[in-house]
Amino acid sequence: MNKKKEKETAAVRRDRYGIFCAYVLPSVLSFALSGVYAIVDGFFVGNSIGDAGLSAINIAYPVTALIQAVGTGAGMGGAVLYAVRLAEKRKEQAESVLRGTLLFLAAASLVLTLLLLPATGPLLTLMGAEGQLHELGREYLRIIVLGSVFQVFGTGIVPLIRNNNGSLYAMFCMIAGFLTNIVLDYAFVWVFSWGMTGAAAATILGQGVTMAGGFLYLIGHKIPLFGSLRGAGRLCLDILRIGLAPFGNTMCPMISLLLMNKYSLSWGGEPGVACYACVAYIMTIVYLLLQGVGDGSQPLMSRYYGMGNREEVNKIRGLSYLAAWIIGGLCIAVIYWSRTGVGALFGASAEVSADVASSLPIFLAAVPFLSFTRVTTSALYATEQNVRSYILVYAEPVFLALLLPAAPRLWGLDGVWWSMALAQILTALAALAIKLRSDRD
């Protein structure tokens, strides 16, 4: 009897591992491509225009990230609700959630375009851009803002597909967008010499391809895109309530980027900003890979949460921690081994490349802690523990803002780099406290 029970337990465990891999691996691969996607413009512009172009994109990137974060937040907020309603066997409400999410994405695209287009210049000034950096940044952002609809839908529709058992298809949509961006960056920036305008156009057209693929999925699976939107006001509030955490997961690193750019400029000048631009591009890949683990496991955690199976939620969360630590460890090894070539990859000068190589180990020291925080945050918003997820998402930039005024006075430019690492370690300690409290509830 015991042997039979052991076999059944082993079979359940294998099924869990199989389902986990089926959801998480495509998500991690998708976010890996997103990470490369994020550095493609820097690669082509840096090798075309040099340190000034690289710095301009880095300074302007928080605005791009804001647009994409809105799409991610709305899409993930709607996707969590969609998965939970399906698990509760409330299909009509799930379909209403999906329609409402698409309407929310459309409205957000329009609002972002109208608000940001006249504000690109003042925003760049606020972020510290002057002279050539301001001119290049504005050239880039003008196109990015005009293409807001592609970016909002390109990032927002993917979570909906993933929560509809379409993890592989979501990955292929992102691959198609990624390849489009690379080909067009090569053509627009290197062949036609369109500079910052070409890089921005390649970015939004790549997102447009992902958006188109997403709509083809919804239409092909006969998901009703038109119908009742009863209770749309309440639905939008619910999407906002959940979506603020995944929005913050995408946006808070950009708030941190703003702070880091400001202090990098103050303590290291333009070479300091260029150094952090290279570091930020590489570390963005790591952050997105870890987010891929969290977002890939979210549909499973939301499904089991909707079924009332808390034990299975915790087991999926445990697998997510393990996967995040393995991926984080591999990233640390690869980046540390190749750190001397990172600056050259983006066309940085020899001085900046040397600074990049010496500063990267500081950022890598916080990766294990960040891995824990990202999975904990995803588990919280997947199970509608929204306030707790907000605390973790927004803690990092708060800690960073508190550390940055003091640390550089003690350690110079290295103090700027250590401020980021310490902020992520402190956030992980907060994540541990919240996890322990959540497990007791």
Beta strands, then each sheet from edge to edge (+ up, - down):
end
